[in-house]
Amino acid sequence: MKPFLLTAITALSVAGVAPAAWAAPGDDDALRIANAHGCMVCHHVEPGATGLNSAAASGPAWRDVAARYKSVKGAQQQLTATVMTGSSPTSAGASPYKNHWEGKVSGPYMPSHRSAIAEADAARLVAWILALDVPQ
């Protein structure tokens, strides 16, 4: 097992997060990006997964994101922009605020991550999220 992955599994186990709550087949680089930039604090890969102290995620599960945007033209660019600028009404260039995840997540919006992640890394992570298998 790669040292990074072993460290991540150990850290999450100590924090009370089951590896199944965040691990997904496929892309070690995307998981590295997600863990390095704190994405897993608000998001899980699987719907219904819980984190520290059984807390629900404040953002949508990535398989839910993949399902919602599977057939949306320009989803890659749209979601990368959301990572960078956020979805709050105060985000640069944000359209009038409407949370389409309302009732499904505990967080009211996604803040801008422009200062926390490079756009290329955000795009790489979004591409992986959109490629996740979704239940039929």
DASULMO-V199015 format. One record per helix or strand of 2 or more residues. SS is the DSSP state (A for helix, B for strand). FROM is the first residue (numbers start at 1). LEN is the number of residues. If there is no record, write none. Layout:
# DASULMO-V199015
ss & from & len
SS & FROM & LEN
SS & FROM & LEN
This chain:
# DASULMO-V199015
ss & from & len
A & 3 & 12
A & 19 & 3
A & 28 & 9
A & 39 & 4
A & 52 & 3
A & 62 & 8
A & 75 & 11
A & 119 & 13
